[in-house]
Amino acid sequence: MFVDRAEVKVVSGKGGNGGVTFRHDPYVPDGGPDGGDGGDGGSVIFVADRNLRTLMDLKFQRKYQAENGQNGMKRNRYGKKGENLYVKVPVGTLIIDKETGHLMKDLREDGDEVVAAKGGKGGRGNVHYKTSIRQAPNFAEAGEPAKERDVILELKLLADVGLLGFPSVGKSTLLSVCTSAKPKIAAYHFTTIDPNLGVVDMYDKSFVMADIAGIIEGASEGVGLGFKFLKHIERTKVLIHVVDVSGSEGRDPIDDYKKINAELAAYNPKLLEKPQIIAANKMDIVFDQDKLQEFMDFMKKEGRTVFPISCATKQGIKELMDEALYRVETCEENEDLDYEMYDFSQDEYDPDYKKISGYLDEDGSYVLEGKQLSKIFNSTNFTDQGSIRYLYNYIVKQGGIKLLKQMGLKEGDTVRIEDFEFEFTDD
């Protein structure tokens, strides 16, 4: 079963909390804080694997979660880092953030990888909060929460040669006689509903050839399976356009040629810049020689190289594959699309990380928000005055109280941080 699109949820590991411990060794007077740092959470990483051909596994497993970091321990021992979770996908997979639509990474090469959800950083232990005034801090830093992201994975086949043409013109048969691929072939239209891959071995060399499932008129607008087929052509180096010139099914080969190229142009004009070889198939059963000559004359005007072939008798197959190999080896690399990849790592260096914002809620309470504020708030030990004072001093230092006073905050009003409410006392 060929699956070229999947949506999954990735969840990184939570960072371990910093330890809140104190030395109690015998013969050691005034034992101070010795809580170690929490371990970083594991990350979810997509990695390209050339041995995979489909996203089928990800179609059925919809959630991937990395391991949490361990909490810090006494004697300044760090918590263990969470294990990264590596998710293998086929080469040619696009990793897209579903919420924004931004492309995170185009995994074009075997071993390419991208961190889809970075593990939370471990919190600092209470040993870091010891000062000359605060000798026994009874609080530590909480680990960063896990990061969640919905991701779209879209596979675009990486093939050297792509076979294109209308249904039942002989693409699957051509693939089967040139490679060890065994596509399902039958004497009716629309047999192939998924792309098939095969390897052509010639002269101690080889190239990958893909049978791009039948394109029909209107495919560029989504008719039939539309984009599902066309997107796989974008990454091929060379195109072999298979045309039925026999007239056995009443088709006009020139009209077929024009319609297929019109669909390519409508989908992405750059596809017409790729080398395109014309395979005039079913030569063994040509009924109208005048029609065939008309086709050959038209192709000459188009500047196309035509190879008369018969997949049934293997006539002209070797010459066609020789030309395909030559084109693969001599064609220039071309970018399939001008993809703009969003640098998600910049989120780790958010200039607004320490910024505190506030607003007056409909219920009359004043709300404070901020990324670092949330982290410090979740680290606060509300049974310890030193920990509470540390939180308050941070809010004052970052201008949180001043901001709320500008909005009208006065003594006795309610201040809310996350799900907790406090009565403001102006001391």
C-alpha positions in Angstrom: 0.0 0.0 0.0 1.5 3.3 -1.1 0.8 6.2 1.3 2.3 9.6 0.4 0.6 11.8 3.0 0.2 11.5 6.8 -0.6 13.8 9.7 0.8 13.1 13.2 1.2 14.7 16.5 4.7 14.9 18.0 5.4 15.6 21.7 8.8 16.2 23.1 9.9 15.2 26.6 9.4 17.5 29.5 12.5 18.9 31.2 13.2 17.5 34.6 12.6 19.7 37.6 15.6 21.0 39.6 16.1 19.3 42.9 15.3 20.9 46.3 17.6 19.0 48.7 20.0 19.9 51.5 23.2 18.2 52.8 22.7 16.2 55.9 26.1 14.5 56.1 27.5 13.8 59.6 30.4 16.0 60.7 29.5 18.6 58.0 28.2 21.7 59.8 25.7 24.1 58.2 24.9 21.8 55.3 23.6 23.9 52.4 21.5 23.3 49.4 22.7 20.5 47.0 19.8 20.0 44.6 21.1 19.0 41.1 19.7 20.2 37.8 17.0 18.4 36.0 17.7 16.5 32.7 16.6 17.8 29.4 13.7 16.2 27.8 14.1 14.1 24.6 13.3 15.5 21.2 11.2 14.1 18.4 13.4 13.9 15.3 12.4 12.9 11.7 15.2 11.2 9.8 15.2 10.2 6.1 15.8 6.5 5.4 16.5 5.3 1.8 15.1 1.9 2.7 11.6 3.2 3.1 9.2 3.9 0.2 5.9 4.9 1.9 4.5 6.7 4.9 2.2 3.8 5.7 3.5 3.3 9.2 2.8 6.9 10.1 -0.7 6.7 8.7 -1.7 4.3 11.5 0.4 5.6 14.4 -0.7 9.1 14.9 1.3 10.2 18.0 5.0 10.1 18.7 6.3 11.1 22.2 9.9 11.4 23.4 11.1 10.6 26.9 10.9 13.1 29.8 14.0 14.3 31.5 14.7 13.1 35.1 14.4 15.4 38.0 17.5 16.7 39.7 18.8 14.7 42.7 20.7 15.4 45.9 24.5 15.7 46.1 24.3 18.0 43.0 23.5 15.0 40.8 21.9 15.9 37.5 18.8 14.1 36.3 19.2 11.8 33.3 18.4 13.3 29.9 15.3 11.9 28.1 16.0 9.8 25.1 15.4 11.3 21.7 12.8 9.6 19.5 13.9 9.1 15.9 11.1 8.6 13.4 12.2 7.2 10.1 10.5 8.5 6.9 11.3 7.9 3.2 13.8 10.2 1.4 11.9 12.9 -0.3 9.5 13.7 2.6 8.4 17.2 3.4 7.9 18.0 7.0 5.3 20.8 7.4 4.0 22.5 10.5 0.2 22.1 10.3 -0.7 25.2 12.3 1.3 27.7 10.3 1.7 25.8 7.0 5.5 26.5 7.2 7.9 24.0 5.7 10.2 22.8 8.4 12.5 20.6 6.3 12.8 18.9 2.9 14.5 15.6 3.6 16.1 15.1 0.3 19.1 13.0 1.2 19.5 9.7 3.1 20.2 10.6 6.8 18.8 14.2 6.6 17.0 15.0 9.8 14.9 17.7 11.4 13.9 18.3 15.1 10.2 18.6 14.9 9.7 19.0 18.7 12.6 20.0 20.8 12.8 18.6 24.4 12.2 21.0 27.3 15.3 22.2 29.1 15.9 20.8 32.6 15.3 23.2 35.5 18.1 24.4 37.8 18.5 22.9 41.3 18.2 25.0 44.5 22.0 25.1 44.7 21.9 27.9 42.1 19.6 30.1 44.2 21.9 30.3 47.3 23.0 33.9 48.1 24.6 35.6 51.0 21.2 36.5 52.2 19.2 33.4 51.2 21.3 30.6 52.6 18.7 27.8 52.3 16.5 28.3 49.2 13.6 26.0 49.5 12.7 26.2 45.8 14.2 25.3 42.4 13.5 25.9 38.8 10.8 23.8 37.1 11.8 22.0 33.9 10.4 23.4 30.6 7.1 21.8 29.5 6.9 19.4 26.6 6.4 20.9 23.2 3.6 19.7 21.0 3.2 20.1 17.3 0.9 18.7 14.7 2.9 17.8 11.6 2.0 17.1 8.0 4.3 14.7 6.2 4.1 14.7 2.4 6.2 12.3 0.3 7.4 13.3 -3.2 9.1 10.5 -4.9 12.8 10.9 -5.8 13.2 9.2 -9.2 15.7 9.9 -12.0 13.1 9.2 -14.7 9.4 9.7 -14.6 6.9 8.0 -17.0 4.0 10.1 -17.9 1.1 9.8 -20.2 -2.6 9.0 -20.4 -4.0 5.8 -18.8 -3.5 2.6 -20.7 -0.7 3.9 -23.0 1.7 1.4 -21.7 3.6 3.1 -18.8 3.2 0.2 -16.4 4.2 -2.4 -19.1 7.3 -0.3 -20.0 8.3 -0.2 -16.3 7.9 -3.9 -16.0 10.0 -4.8 -19.0 12.8 -2.4 -18.1 13.0 -3.2 -14.4 12.2 -5.8 -11.8 9.1 -3.9 -10.7 5.9 -5.8 -11.0 3.0 -3.3 -11.3 -0.5 -4.6 -11.7 -1.4 -4.5 -15.4 -4.8 -5.1 -16.9 -6.6 -4.3 -20.2 -8.8 -1.5 -18.8 -8.3 2.1 -18.0 -7.1 3.5 -14.7 -5.4 0.3 -13.5 -2.6 2.2 -11.7 -3.7 4.2 -8.8 -0.3 4.6 -7.1 3.1 5.4 -8.4 5.4 2.4 -9.0 9.2 2.4 -8.7 11.8 0.3 -10.4 15.6 0.3 -11.0 17.0 0.1 -14.5 20.4 -1.6 -14.6 22.6 -0.8 -17.7 26.3 -1.1 -18.3 27.2 -1.3 -14.6 25.1 1.8 -14.0 21.5 2.2 -12.8 18.8 4.8 -12.4 15.4 4.8 -10.7 12.3 5.0 -12.9 8.8 5.8 -11.7 5.5 5.1 -13.3 3.5 8.2 -12.4 -0.1 7.0 -12.3 -2.4 8.1 -15.2 -2.8 11.8 -15.5 -6.1 12.9 -17.0 -7.3 16.2 -18.4 -8.0 18.6 -15.5 -5.6 16.9 -13.1 -3.9 20.3 -12.4 -7.2 21.4 -11.0 -7.6 18.3 -8.8 -9.7 16.3 -11.3 -9.4 12.6 -10.6 -6.5 12.1 -8.3 -5.0 15.4 -9.6 -2.2 16.6 -7.3 -1.6 13.2 -5.9 -0.1 12.2 -9.2 1.4 15.5 -10.4 3.5 16.2 -7.3 5.6 13.1 -7.9 6.8 14.4 -11.3 8.4 17.5 -9.7 11.5 15.7 -8.5 12.3 13.6 -11.6 15.3 14.6 -13.6 14.0 13.3 -17.0 10.5 12.6 -18.3 9.6 9.9 -20.7 6.3 10.8 -22.3 4.6 7.6 -23.4 2.1 8.1 -26.2 -0.1 5.5 -27.9 0.4 5.9 -31.6 -1.4 2.8 -32.7 -4.9 4.3 -32.9 -6.2 1.0 -31.5 -8.5 2.9 -29.0 -9.4 5.8 -31.2 -7.0 8.2 -29.5 -5.2 11.1 -31.2 -1.5 11.0 -30.2 -0.9 14.7 -30.9 -3.9 15.7 -28.9 -2.8 13.5 -26.0 0.7 15.0 -26.1 -0.7 18.6 -26.0 -3.2 17.8 -23.1 -0.6 16.2 -20.9 1.9 19.1 -21.4 -0.9 21.6 -20.7 -1.6 19.9 -17.4 2.1 20.1 -16.5 2.3 23.7 -17.4 -0.9 24.5 -15.4 0.5 22.7 -12.3 4.0 24.1 -12.5 5.5 25.6 -15.6 9.0 24.5 -14.5 8.1 21.0 -15.4 8.2 21.8 -19.1 11.9 22.7 -18.6 12.8 19.1 -17.8 14.2 16.9 -20.6 11.3 15.1 -22.2 11.7 12.0 -24.4 8.8 10.8 -26.5 8.1 7.1 -26.5 5.8 6.3 -29.4 4.4 3.0 -28.1 2.4 0.1 -29.6 4.3 0.4 -32.9 3.5 -3.3 -33.5 -0.2 -2.6 -34.0 -0.2 0.7 -35.8 -3.3 0.9 -38.0 -2.9 4.3 -39.8 0.6 5.0 -41.2 -0.4 8.5 -42.3 -1.5 9.4 -38.8 1.8 8.0 -37.5 3.8 10.2 -40.0 1.7 13.2 -39.0 2.7 12.6 -35.4 6.4 12.2 -36.3 6.4 15.5 -38.3 4.7 17.3 -35.4 7.3 16.1 -32.9 10.1 17.2 -35.2 8.6 20.7 -35.2 8.4 20.6 -31.4 12.1 19.7 -31.2 11.3 16.4 -29.4 13.3 13.2 -29.7 11.0 10.3 -30.6 11.7 6.6 -30.0 9.3 4.2 -31.7 8.8 1.3 -29.3 6.6 -1.7 -28.5 6.4 -2.8 -25.0 4.8 -6.0 -26.1 7.6 -7.1 -28.4 10.4 -5.0 -26.7 11.1 -3.2 -29.9 13.2 -0.1 -29.4 13.3 -0.5 -25.6 17.1 -0.6 -25.4 17.5 2.5 -27.5 15.0 4.3 -25.3 16.8 3.3 -22.1 20.2 4.3 -23.6 18.8 7.8 -24.2 17.3 8.0 -20.8 20.6 7.0 -19.1 22.4 9.6 -21.2 20.0 12.3 -20.3 20.1 11.4 -16.6 23.9 11.6 -16.6 24.1 14.9 -18.5 21.1 16.9 -17.3 21.6 19.7 -14.9 20.1 19.5 -11.5 17.0 21.6 -11.2 15.1 22.7 -8.2 11.6 21.3 -8.2 10.1 24.2 -6.3 11.3 27.4 -4.7 10.6 26.2 -1.2 11.0 28.5 1.7 11.9 26.7 4.8 11.0 28.3 8.1 13.8 28.3 10.7 11.9 26.9 13.7 15.2 27.0 15.8 14.7 30.8 16.1 11.9 30.0 18.5 14.6 28.9 21.0 16.0 32.5 21.0 12.8 34.4 21.3 13.6 38.0 22.2 10.3 38.3 24.0 11.0 35.3 26.3 11.4 37.5 29.4 8.7 40.0 28.3 5.7 40.3 30.6 2.3 41.4 29.2 -0.9 42.1 30.9 -4.6 43.0 30.4 -7.8 43.6 32.3 -10.1 40.7 32.0 -13.9 40.9 31.7 -14.3 39.6 35.3 -12.4 42.6 36.6 -9.2 40.7 37.4 -5.8 41.8 36.1 -3.9 39.1 34.2 -0.1 38.8 33.7 1.4 36.6 31.0 4.9 35.7 29.8 7.0 32.7 28.8 9.7 33.0 31.5 7.0 34.3 34.0 5.1 31.0 33.5 8.3 29.0 34.1 9.2 30.8 37.3 5.6 30.7 38.5 5.5 26.9 38.1 8.8 26.7 40.0 7.5 28.7 43.0 7.1 27.0 46.4 4.2 28.9 47.9 5.0 27.5 51.3 8.3 29.3 51.3 8.6 33.1 51.7 11.9 33.2 49.9 10.5 31.5 46.8 7.4 33.8 46.8 9.7 36.9 47.1 11.8 35.6 44.2 8.7 35.5 42.0 7.5 38.9 43.1 10.9 40.5 42.5 11.0 39.1 39.0 7.6 40.5 38.2 8.6 44.0 39.5 11.9 43.9 37.7 10.3 43.1 34.4 7.8 45.9 34.8 4.7 43.8 35.4 3.4 45.7 38.5 4.0 49.0 36.8 2.1 47.9 33.7 -0.9 46.8 35.7 -0.9 50.0 37.7 -1.0 52.0 34.5 -4.2 50.0 33.7 -5.7 51.0 37.0 -4.5 48.3 39.5 -5.0 49.3 43.1 -4.7 47.6 46.4 -7.2 44.8 47.0 -7.7 44.1 43.3 -7.3 40.5 41.9 -4.2 39.6 39.9 -4.2 36.3 38.0 -1.2 34.3 36.7 -2.3 31.2 34.8 -5.0 29.6 36.9 -4.0 31.2 40.2 -5.5 34.4 41.6 -4.0 36.7 44.3 -5.1 39.8 46.1 -2.7 42.7 45.3 -1.1 44.4 48.3 1.0 47.4 47.5 3.9 47.2 49.9 
